[in-house]
Amino acid sequence: MNPQHTPLQSAPVLQTALAHRSIRKFTGAPIAPEQLAAILEAGRAASSSSFLQAVHIVRITDPEIRKSLRAVGSDQHYIETCAEFLVFCMDFAKHKQIAPDAQVGWSEVALIGAIDAGIMAQNMILAAESLGLGGVYIGSLRNNVRRVAELLDLPEYVMPLFGMCLGHPDQDPLPRPRLPLGCMVSENQYEAMSMADFAHYNAVVKDYYQRRSNLDLDWEAQIRATLCREVRPDILPFLQQQGFVKK
């Protein structure tokens, strides 16, 4: 099916991008085949470094595999309840098929694959949201990346990076406040974040979590919980096992 000739109602791109929210609760309605086709085509149209197109998506329709992936992914129930669950992989197996002497062990190659996957996935979730659908990324698949690779029967030179839940939203969450642009954008050279701006933003995030979930949480606490400890130390050995980041 060619989505260019399918009468889909799509919201304007800027309106869609600015309205983004992660959706974790879905109705039981399936995604129409023409909508899924359009979302996948939007991903296929994404920019790709050196035209390598180093991404493979595994669409998970088997309920047992979804259940097993939920166990890997911090027991996030929406892995099982969403209409579509997609796993994005960095894929250089196809390149090794074509050119067996391809040097995919360089660190730059892994960056290319990860960047390509991120660009492709963002195209897809933006397309999905423009069609009135919702979604959320599942980075917690990397909690046990070996188990994910085993479940999906991934060969050497393929690395699972993250999942994506898609479906019809069954919630209307508050938008999560982002850092002000002054903390993220500078001109001509890097500028350190203003601690006054950070303090204001930290208070905004704390208020957001209080209103959303009655949690005593702010952005500083999230940074410390994520980065002030080991961060998935098995990732590098697995990358190297799969043929990546050897030099």
Phi, psi and chi 1 to 4 in degrees:
 res  aa     phi    psi   chi1   chi2   chi3   chi4
   1 MET       -  132.9  179.4  178.5  -66.3      -
   2 ASN   -97.4  108.7 -174.0  -16.7      -      -
   3 PRO   -63.0  -17.7   21.7  -30.4      -      -
   4 GLN   -65.9  -23.3  -69.3 -179.6  -24.2      -
   5 HIS  -107.9   16.7  -60.9  112.0      -      -
   6 THR  -104.1  128.6  -57.1      -      -      -
   7 PRO   -76.0   78.4   28.7  -33.8      -      -
   8 LEU   -97.7  141.0  -64.6  173.9      -      -
   9 GLN   -92.8  113.9  -63.6  -61.7  -46.6      -
  10 SER  -121.9  131.3  177.4      -      -      -
  11 ALA   -73.5  156.9      -      -      -      -
  12 PRO   -58.2  147.2  -22.6   32.9      -      -
  13 VAL   -63.9  -43.6   63.5      -      -      -
  14 LEU   -67.5  -42.3 -172.3   58.4      -      -
  15 GLN   -58.6  -42.7  173.1 -173.0  -33.1      -
  16 THR   -66.2  -46.8  -57.5      -      -      -
  17 ALA   -62.6  -42.1      -      -      -      -
  18 LEU   -74.8  -17.3  -66.9  176.7      -      -
  19 ALA   -95.4    8.1      -      -      -      -
  20 HIS   -60.3  133.8  168.6   72.3      -      -
  21 ARG  -144.9  145.0  -66.8  162.9  -60.3  163.5
  22 SER   -74.6  131.5  -67.7      -      -      -
  23 ILE  -109.0  126.2  -61.1  -62.3      -      -
  24 ARG  -120.6    2.4  -63.8  175.2  173.0   84.2
  25 LYS  -131.5  126.4 -173.7  178.4  180.0 -177.0
  26 PHE  -126.0  152.0  -58.2   93.4      -      -
  27 THR   -72.3  173.1   72.1      -      -      -
  28 GLY   -84.7    3.4      -      -      -      -
  29 ALA   -71.6  139.1      -      -      -      -
  30 PRO   -75.8  162.4   29.3  -35.1      -      -
  31 ILE   -85.0  131.5  -67.3  175.3      -      -
  32 ALA   -60.9  141.8      -      -      -      -
  33 PRO   -53.9  -38.4  -26.0   34.3      -      -
  34 GLU   -70.2  -30.2   60.1  -89.9   21.8      -
  35 GLN   -69.2  -46.1  -70.8 -177.7  -41.3      -
  36 LEU   -61.4  -41.0 -178.9   59.7      -      -
  37 ALA   -60.6  -42.3      -      -      -      -
  38 ALA   -65.6  -40.2      -      -      -      -
  39 ILE   -62.9  -44.9  -67.9  163.7      -      -
  40 LEU   -66.1  -38.0  -69.4  168.8      -      -
  41 GLU   -66.7  -35.8  -71.9  -69.6   -6.9      -
  42 ALA   -61.4  -40.1      -      -      -      -
  43 GLY   -65.4  -42.7      -      -      -      -
  44 ARG   -63.4  -27.5 -165.9  164.2   70.9  100.9
  45 ALA   -81.1   -3.6      -      -      -      -
  46 ALA   -65.7  156.3      -      -      -      -
  47 SER   -61.9  150.4  -61.2      -      -      -
  48 SER  -142.6  129.9  172.4      -      -      -
  49 SER   -62.1  125.7 -179.7      -      -      -
  50 SER    54.9   20.8  -60.5      -      -      -
  51 PHE    57.7   32.5 -161.0   43.5      -      -
  52 LEU   -81.4  -24.4  -71.1  175.0      -      -
  53 GLN    49.8   55.7  -55.8  177.3   86.5      -
  54 ALA   -91.9   48.0      -      -      -      -
  55 VAL  -131.5  142.8 -173.9      -      -      -
  56 HIS  -132.1  133.7 -172.6   89.9      -      -
  57 ILE  -108.5  129.5  -63.0  171.3      -      -
  58 VAL  -105.7  115.0 -177.3      -      -      -
  59 ARG   -84.8  121.0 -178.9 -172.8  178.2 -154.5
  60 ILE   -98.8  107.4  -50.8  -61.8      -      -
  61 THR  -110.1  -13.7   57.8      -      -      -
  62 ASP   -78.5  118.2 -174.7  -38.4      -      -
  63 PRO   -59.1  -33.0  -21.2   32.0      -      -
  64 GLU   -70.1  -37.8  -70.3  -56.8  -46.8      -
  65 ILE   -67.7  -40.3  -63.4  177.8      -      -
  66 ARG   -60.2  -42.7  -76.3 -149.4 -163.7 -172.3
  67 LYS   -60.8  -42.5 -177.7  177.4 -179.3  179.9
  68 SER   -67.6  -38.1  -63.8      -      -      -
  69 LEU   -68.5  -33.5  -69.6  172.8      -      -
  70 ARG   -61.1  -40.5  172.7  178.3  174.1  173.3
  71 ALA   -62.9  -35.7      -      -      -      -
  72 VAL   -70.6  -42.7  170.7      -      -      -
  73 GLY   -87.9   52.0      -      -      -      -
  74 SER    57.1   30.2  -60.1      -      -      -
  75 ASP    55.6   40.7 -163.6   32.4      -      -
  76 GLN   -80.5  108.5  -67.8  161.2  -50.9      -
  77 HIS   -61.3  -27.3   64.6   86.3      -      -
  78 TYR   -68.7  -14.8   27.4   94.6      -      -
  79 ILE   -60.4  -34.6  -68.4  174.8      -      -
  80 GLU   -89.1  -30.7  -70.5 -167.3   81.4      -
  81 THR   -94.9  -12.0   57.6      -      -      -
  82 CYS   -71.8  157.7   62.4      -      -      -
  83 ALA   -67.8  -39.5      -      -      -      -
  84 GLU  -134.3  135.2  -65.5  -73.2  -21.0      -
  85 PHE  -124.9  121.8 -173.3   61.8      -      -
  86 LEU  -118.5  137.4  -51.2  173.9      -      -
  87 VAL  -111.6  123.1  178.4      -      -      -
  88 PHE   -94.7  127.0  -71.5   75.3      -      -
  89 CYS  -121.9  142.0  -57.1      -      -      -
  90 MET   -74.0  124.8  171.4  170.8   59.9      -
  91 ASP  -129.8  109.6  174.6   21.5      -      -
  92 PHE  -116.3    8.6  -75.2   93.2      -      -
  93 ALA   -63.2  -38.7      -      -      -      -
  94 LYS   -64.2  -34.2   61.1  171.7   67.1   77.8
  95 HIS   -72.1  -36.8  -53.7   81.3      -      -
  96 LYS   -68.1  -29.8  -67.1  -69.4  -77.7 -172.4
  97 GLN   -61.9  -42.4  -79.5 -178.1  -87.9      -
  98 ILE   -78.5  -42.7  -63.3  164.2      -      -
  99 ALA  -131.8   88.1      -      -      -      -
 100 PRO   -57.1  -21.9  -25.6   35.4      -      -
 101 ASP   -91.6    9.7   58.0  -21.5      -      -
 102 ALA   -59.7  131.7      -      -      -      -
 103 GLN   -92.5   82.9  -61.7 -175.4   34.7      -
 104 VAL   -91.6    2.2  -58.4      -      -      -
 105 GLY   -81.1   -5.2      -      -      -      -
 106 TRP   -71.6  144.8  -65.9   96.4      -      -
 107 SER   -59.1  -35.9  -61.6      -      -      -
 108 GLU   -59.8  -35.4  169.9   64.0    9.4      -
 109 VAL   -63.6  -41.6  172.5      -      -      -
 110 ALA   -63.5  -38.4      -      -      -      -
 111 LEU   -62.6  -42.3  -73.4  176.1      -      -
 112 ILE   -58.5  -47.1  -73.2  171.2      -      -
 113 GLY   -64.1  -42.3      -      -      -      -
 114 ALA   -67.6  -40.9      -      -      -      -
 115 ILE   -66.4  -44.8  -68.5  167.6      -      -
 116 ASP   -57.1  -43.4  -92.1   19.2      -      -
 117 ALA   -64.0  -41.7      -      -      -      -
 118 GLY   -64.4  -42.4      -      -      -      -
 119 ILE   -64.4  -44.9  -66.2  170.6      -      -
 120 MET   -62.8  -44.6 -174.3  175.1 -173.4      -
 121 ALA   -64.8  -39.9      -      -      -      -
 122 GLN   -67.2  -37.5 -168.9   60.3   24.2      -
 123 ASN   -56.0  -41.9 -101.5   28.2      -      -
 124 MET   -71.7  -43.3  -70.8  171.6   60.1      -
 125 ILE   -70.6  -32.6 -154.6  162.5      -      -
 126 LEU   -65.5  -42.3 -171.6   62.7      -      -
 127 ALA   -62.8  -43.7      -      -      -      -
 128 ALA   -60.9  -45.4      -      -      -      -
 129 GLU   -66.1  -33.0  -69.1  173.3  -13.4      -
 130 SER   -67.3  -21.4   79.7      -      -      -
 131 LEU   -92.5    6.8  -63.5  172.0      -      -
 132 GLY    88.7    7.2      -      -      -      -
 133 LEU   -91.8  175.5  -57.4  169.4      -      -
 134 GLY  -138.1  166.4      -      -      -      -
 135 GLY  -164.5  174.4      -      -      -      -
 136 VAL  -153.7  143.8   64.6      -      -      -
 137 TYR   -82.1  147.7  -70.2  107.4      -      -
 138 ILE  -121.8   86.1  -52.9  -66.8      -      -
 139 GLY   -76.1  -17.2      -      -      -      -
 140 SER   -69.5   -5.5   58.3      -      -      -
 141 LEU   -59.2  -24.6  -68.7 -173.9      -      -
 142 ARG   -78.7    1.1  -62.2 -168.8  -57.3  -81.4
 143 ASN   -61.2  -33.8  -71.8   -8.9      -      -
 144 ASN  -143.6   75.3 -170.4  -18.4      -      -
 145 VAL   -65.9  -30.0   69.6      -      -      -
 146 ARG   -65.7  -39.9  -65.7  176.9 -171.6  -85.2
 147 ARG   -65.9  -40.0  176.6   61.0  174.8  152.1
 148 VAL   -62.0  -45.1  174.6      -      -      -
 149 ALA   -61.5  -37.4      -      -      -      -
 150 GLU   -66.9  -46.3  174.9 -173.7  -71.4      -
 151 LEU   -62.4  -35.0  -73.6  166.2      -      -
 152 LEU   -96.6    1.5  -54.4 -172.7      -      -
 153 ASP    55.6   49.3 -164.6   23.8      -      -
 154 LEU   -81.1  132.2  -59.4 -176.9      -      -
 155 PRO   -81.6  177.3   32.7  -36.1      -      -
 156 GLU   -57.7  148.1 -169.4  176.5   14.1      -
 157 TYR    74.7   18.5  -49.5  117.7      -      -
 158 VAL  -130.3  135.1  178.4      -      -      -
 159 MET  -133.1  120.8  168.5   77.9  177.5      -
 160 PRO   -71.4  132.0   27.3  -32.2      -      -
 161 LEU  -108.0  -48.2  -63.5  174.8      -      -
 162 PHE  -166.3  163.3   52.8   86.1      -      -
 163 GLY  -108.0  168.6      -      -      -      -
 164 MET  -140.4  121.6  179.1 -169.6  -70.7      -
 165 CYS   -89.8  136.8  -63.2      -      -      -
 166 LEU  -133.8  147.2  -68.0  173.8      -      -
 167 GLY   174.7 -172.5      -      -      -      -
 168 HIS   -86.9  121.9  -65.0  -91.3      -      -
 169 PRO   -60.5  139.5  -22.0   33.3      -      -
 170 ASP  -124.2   31.4 -166.8   25.7      -      -
 171 GLN  -158.4  162.9   62.3  175.2  166.8      -
 172 ASP  -134.5   71.6 -173.6   21.7      -      -
 173 PRO   -72.1  158.0   27.3  -34.1      -      -
 174 LEU   -64.5  143.2  -68.3  169.1      -      -
 175 PRO   -66.5  137.2   21.7  -30.3      -      -
 176 ARG   -80.7  126.5 -173.9  176.4  -62.8 -172.3
 177 PRO   -67.5  134.0   22.6  -31.2      -      -
 178 ARG   -96.9  160.5  -95.3   39.5  178.9 -169.4
 179 LEU   -54.2  143.6  -81.8  168.1      -      -
 180 PRO   -62.6  151.0   19.5  -29.2      -      -
 181 LEU   -57.4  -31.9  -77.8  177.6      -      -
 182 GLY   -61.8  -20.7      -      -      -      -
 183 CYS   -90.2   -5.7  -64.4      -      -      -
 184 MET  -123.8  -16.3  -56.1  174.4   76.2      -
 185 VAL  -130.5  132.2 -179.1      -      -      -
 186 SER  -137.4  173.6   59.5      -      -      -
 187 GLU  -116.6  124.1 -172.2  169.6  -15.9      -
 188 ASN    73.8  -29.4  -63.9  -36.6      -      -
 189 GLN  -152.6  161.3   61.3 -174.9   23.0      -
 190 TYR   -68.5  139.0 -177.7   86.3      -      -
 191 GLU  -124.3  130.7  -66.3  179.9   11.3      -
 192 ALA   -64.1  147.9      -      -      -      -
 193 MET   -64.4  136.2  178.7  176.1   65.2      -
 194 SER   -68.7  127.4  158.3      -      -      -
 195 MET   -69.4  -25.7  -67.5  -52.8  -67.5      -
 196 ALA   -67.9  -42.7      -      -      -      -
 197 ASP   -63.4  -40.5  -72.2  -14.6      -      -
 198 PHE   -62.3  -44.5  160.4   71.2      -      -
 199 ALA   -61.0  -40.9      -      -      -      -
 200 HIS   -64.6  -46.3  175.4   73.1      -      -
 201 TYR   -63.7  -40.1  174.2   69.2      -      -
 202 ASN   -59.2  -39.7 -151.6   35.5      -      -
 203 ALA   -67.4  -37.1      -      -      -      -
 204 VAL   -63.7  -43.5  168.9      -      -      -
 205 VAL   -65.4  -40.6  172.0      -      -      -
 206 LYS   -61.3  -42.6 -175.2  167.9 -175.0  174.0
 207 ASP   -64.3  -38.8  176.7   67.6      -      -
 208 TYR   -59.6  -47.3  159.5   79.7      -      -
 209 TYR   -68.7  -32.5  -81.8  116.9      -      -
 210 GLN   -63.5  -45.4  -77.0  -76.8  -11.3      -
 211 ARG   -72.2  -36.4  -71.4 -174.8  -67.3  127.0
 212 ARG   -78.2  -45.7 -169.0 -166.5   80.5  168.0
 213 SER  -135.2    6.8  -51.6      -      -      -
 214 ASN    56.0   39.0 -161.2   28.7      -      -
 215 LEU  -102.6  143.4  -69.4  175.0      -      -
 216 ASP   -91.4   81.6 -173.9   16.9      -      -
 217 LEU  -143.1  140.1 -176.2   63.7      -      -
 218 ASP  -135.2 -177.4   56.9   21.1      -      -
 219 TRP   -69.9  -37.2 -163.9   54.4      -      -
 220 GLU   -60.2  -42.6 -179.9  177.1   -2.3      -
 221 ALA   -63.3  -37.1      -      -      -      -
 222 GLN   -66.5  -41.7  -74.3 -157.3  -62.6      -
 223 ILE   -60.1  -47.1  -69.4  171.7      -      -
 224 ARG   -65.7  -38.7  -66.9 -173.6  179.2  -79.2
 225 ALA   -67.0  -29.6      -      -      -      -
 226 THR   -91.8  -41.0  -57.0      -      -      -
 227 LEU  -108.0  -15.2  -61.8  178.9      -      -
 228 CYS   -93.0   46.2  -64.4      -      -      -
 229 ARG  -168.4  178.0   59.5 -179.2 -179.9   84.2
 230 GLU   -62.0  139.6  -72.5 -171.6  -25.1      -
 231 VAL  -117.3   96.3 -176.5      -      -      -
 232 ARG    43.3   68.0  -64.0 -173.9  178.8  121.7
 233 PRO   -65.5  -12.5   22.6  -33.0      -      -
 234 ASP   -83.9   -3.8   59.3  -32.2      -      -
 235 ILE   -66.5  -48.0  -67.5  -64.9      -      -
 236 LEU   -61.1  -48.6  178.7   58.1      -      -
 237 PRO   -58.9  -37.8  -22.9   32.0      -      -
 238 PHE   -70.4  -41.4 -176.3   76.5      -      -
 239 LEU   -54.8  -45.4  -84.4  165.9      -      -
 240 GLN   -68.5  -35.5  -67.4  173.6  -24.2      -
 241 GLN   -61.4  -36.1  173.6 -171.8  -53.9      -
 242 GLN   -82.9   -1.3  -67.1  -60.7   94.7      -
 243 GLY   102.5   10.8      -      -      -      -
 244 PHE  -109.7  165.3  -60.4  111.6      -      -
 245 VAL    49.0   49.0 -162.6      -      -      -
 246 LYS   -97.8  -10.0  -65.4 -170.6  173.1 -176.7
 247 LYS  -161.3      -   49.6 -168.5  170.5 -178.0
